[in-house]
Amino acid sequence: MTTAPEGPLAHQQIALVDVLDRLLAGGVVITGDLTLRIADVDLVRIDLRALISSVNANVPSPWEEP
C-alpha cells in the first residue's frame, strides 16, 4: 500500500501554463539517444540535444540578422 507524499508542496496545484512559463523563462535542455539494432548490429543511431528557451530583448534570436 502506498501513501501520499507529505510536505508543503504535496497538495499544491499548478496550472500547466504556469509550468511552461517557468520552464521557458529559465530554459530547458532536452537530450536523448535512440539506437535501432538488429542482431546486435547498430543500424540507425539518433542523438537529440535541444535547447528550448524564450527570446526577448536581452536574449535575441540566433536566426536574426545583425
C-alpha positions in Angstrom: 0.0 0.0 0.0 1.4 3.4 -1.0 0.8 6.7 0.9 0.5 10.2 -0.4 3.7 12.4 -0.2 4.0 14.6 2.8 5.3 18.2 2.8 4.4 21.8 1.9 4.2 21.0 -1.9 2.2 17.8 -1.5 -1.2 19.4 -2.1 -0.3 22.4 -4.3 -1.9 22.5 -7.7 -0.1 24.4 -10.5 -1.6 25.2 -13.9 0.2 23.8 -17.0 0.6 27.3 -18.4 2.4 28.4 -15.3 4.8 25.4 -15.5 5.6 26.2 -19.2 6.1 29.9 -18.3 8.7 28.9 -15.6 10.4 26.5 -17.9 10.7 28.9 -20.8 11.9 31.7 -18.6 14.9 29.7 -17.5 15.3 27.4 -20.5 15.1 23.7 -20.8 17.6 21.3 -22.3 16.3 18.0 -23.7 18.7 15.2 -24.5 18.1 11.7 -25.7 19.6 8.7 -27.6 17.9 6.3 -29.8 19.5 3.2 -31.4 17.9 0.8 -33.8 19.7 -2.5 -33.9 19.0 -5.9 -35.3 21.0 -9.0 -34.2 23.4 -6.8 -32.2 24.2 -4.7 -35.3 23.6 -0.9 -34.9 21.6 0.2 -38.0 20.5 3.7 -37.0 21.6 6.0 -34.2 20.0 9.3 -33.4 21.3 11.7 -30.8 19.0 14.5 -29.7 20.1 17.7 -28.0 17.7 20.6 -27.9 17.6 23.9 -26.0 14.2 25.4 -25.6 14.1 29.0 -24.3 12.1 32.2 -24.7 13.5 35.0 -26.8 13.3 38.7 -25.7 15.4 41.9 -26.0 18.0 40.6 -23.5 18.3 37.2 -25.3 18.0 37.8 -29.1 17.0 35.2 -31.6 20.0 33.3 -33.0 18.4 33.5 -36.5 18.2 37.2 -36.5 20.5 39.2 -38.9 22.8 41.6 -37.0 
